Amino acid sequence: MGERRRVVVPDFVGEPVHVAIEAAAELGLVLVGPDPDGPSLRALTWPGLFWVTAQSPASDVTVEWGSEVEVAFIEDGESRSDVRAGAGDPVPALSRHAEPEGDPDVVTVRSSEQPDLPARARGEENRRE
C-alpha cells in the first residue's frame, strides 16, 4: 500500500471563512466548525462575512491529506471578549481614526453646520468665468 499524502497546515487565522474554506480545499484539507455533529461551517457562516479567529491544529503542523482543521470564527463587526491587552501596550487614540487627515475630498459635518464642499464636489473646477 502507498503512503498517505501529507499536507502542511497553513495559517487561516485572520482570513475570511469563505476564503479559508476554499484555500483548505485546494490543499486537500477540510475546515470544520467547533461542533462536529452540528451544521457545516458554510451553513454557520452564511450569509455574511465571518473571520477565522483560531484554528486546531495550528499552522505549520503536518497532517494527512483529507484531515479536518477546526476553526473558531466571529462575524464581521463583532469583537472578541477573550483577547487581552498586554501590559504596557499602547492604547490607540480614537481621535486618530475619527477624522480624515488632509483628504480634500472628504467633508466633515458637525451637528447643524452646513458642509463646505471642495471645489471639485461643487463642480467649480471646470467652470469658466
Helices and strands as residue ranges (DSSP letters): E 6-8, H 17-27, E 30-32, H 41-44, E 50-56, E 62-64, E 68-75, H 94-98, H 119-122
